[in-house]
């Protein structure tokens, strides 16, 4: 079944808006751990979280040095690093954090 002309036009306009916003540097998703979404002049952009960004960088360095995820999680929990919902960070989430660019 093919899309109607109306749906094709709406789809094309939506894709163009998303492409333009990305080109202007606007954030389109929830900010990763260590960052936060901030609205500046009507645009949502990523900004480093003052405290969490530093902790995430420490966790990444620990991972590069060969420290286990379990140990990294314990250290980060002791330093107060929590998920966006305020929960303790788990190994699966920490793995995603340390593998980010």
C-alpha positions in Angstrom: 0.0 0.0 0.0 1.5 3.4 -1.0 1.3 6.6 1.0 -1.1 9.2 -0.1 0.3 12.4 -1.6 -0.7 14.2 1.6 1.3 11.8 3.8 4.3 12.1 1.5 4.2 15.9 1.7 3.9 15.9 5.5 6.7 13.3 5.8 9.0 15.3 3.5 8.3 18.5 5.5 9.0 16.8 8.8 12.3 15.3 7.5 13.4 18.8 6.3 12.6 20.4 9.7 14.7 17.7 11.5 17.6 18.0 9.0 17.6 21.8 9.4 17.5 21.6 13.2 20.4 19.1 13.3 22.4 21.4 10.9 21.9 24.3 13.3 23.2 22.2 16.2 19.9 21.8 18.0 19.6 18.7 20.2 16.9 16.3 19.1 17.1 13.7 21.9 17.5 13.4 25.6 21.0 14.5 26.7 23.4 11.7 27.6 24.7 11.3 31.1 27.1 14.2 31.9 25.2 16.7 29.8 21.8 18.4 30.0 19.4 19.9 27.6 19.1 23.7 27.8 16.8 26.0 25.9 18.7 29.0 24.5 16.8 31.5 22.3 14.1 28.9 21.6 16.6 26.2 20.6 17.4 23.1 22.7 21.1 22.6 22.9 23.4 20.3 24.9 25.4 21.7 27.8 27.9 20.0 30.0 26.5 19.3 33.5 28.8 21.1 35.9 29.4 18.1 38.2 28.3 15.0 36.3 30.5 15.7 33.3 33.6 15.6 35.4 32.6 12.3 37.0 31.8 10.7 33.6 35.2 11.7 32.3 36.8 10.0 35.4 34.8 6.9 34.7 35.9 6.9 31.0 39.6 7.2 32.1 39.2 4.4 34.6 37.7 2.2 31.8 40.6 3.0 29.5 43.0 2.0 32.3 41.3 -1.4 32.5 39.3 -1.0 35.6 36.2 -3.3 35.7 32.7 -1.9 35.3 31.7 -3.2 38.7 34.5 -1.2 40.3 33.8 1.9 38.2 30.1 1.7 39.3 31.0 1.4 43.0 33.4 4.4 42.8 30.9 6.5 40.8 28.1 5.6 43.2 30.3 6.6 46.2 31.0 9.9 44.5 27.3 10.5 44.0 26.8 9.9 40.3 23.2 8.9 39.6 21.0 8.3 36.6 18.8 11.1 35.3 16.0 9.7 37.4 18.2 9.7 40.5 18.8 6.0 40.7 22.1 4.2 41.3 24.0 3.7 38.0 24.2 0.0 37.0 26.9 -1.8 35.0 24.8 -1.9 31.8 24.2 1.8 31.9 27.9 2.5 32.8 29.0 0.4 29.9 27.0 2.7 27.5 28.5 5.8 29.2 32.1 4.7 28.9 31.7 3.6 25.3 30.4 7.1 24.2 32.7 9.3 22.2 
